[in-house]
Amino acid sequence: LDLKPFNVGSLAFWTDQNNLNDLGLTIYIEDSLIGSLDGVRTILPSSVEDTQILPIFYQTSGTYNIQVKAENGCYWSMDIELIEGDFLPVKLANCAFGFVSFWAKPAILEQYGQLSLSVNEEENNGFLNTGRNTPPNDCEFNVTDYLTVGRTVGTYNYTIRAQNSDCVWIGELNIVEGCGEQIEITACQ
């Protein structure tokens, strides 16, 4: 057995967005989890010796796709090239994030029971248990009469399944920055 050192480059993450410095981040290289961070620094790191940029990630030299996922749903994906001995600061740019609310009148929930939401086939993104007679005018998370979902800006598919029947609602939602549309769940067709 002949052990030899790897040719590695190093990388650290930073942002110029103050809303990311206390946010939990999970980091993947080529779909493999390499670590997590409790937040990122808001100053461009200059070298591996900079003690305020910990942790530093080391990876063998090469070209990789990096994905970073934040607790709030923000997502970054980028290709990087690591060169032996080089230090690469990776900037996480602004993440455009928005919300959509789902609601139903009380009679709908009485008829169909609890409604479960899946966005882009991610199971159980939330449940709607009680209804309301008018659309919500905000995007609160701590309410029981409507369901708010947050995602990065973009278009997504959703599926809603009824607890007490075979009813399924399928549609598309468009997330814009901030508090966006309110989608009413009506009678099953």
Secondary structure, DSSP 4 states (H G I P E B T S, - for coil): -------EEEEEEE-S-GGGTT--EEEEETTEEEEEES--BSS----TT-GGG---EEEESEEEEEEEEETTS-EEEEEEEE-TT-EEEEE-----EEEEEEEE-HHHHHHH--EEEEETTEEEEEEE-S--SS--SS--SS-SSSEEEEEESEEEEEEEEESSSS-EEEEEEEE-SEEEEEEEE----
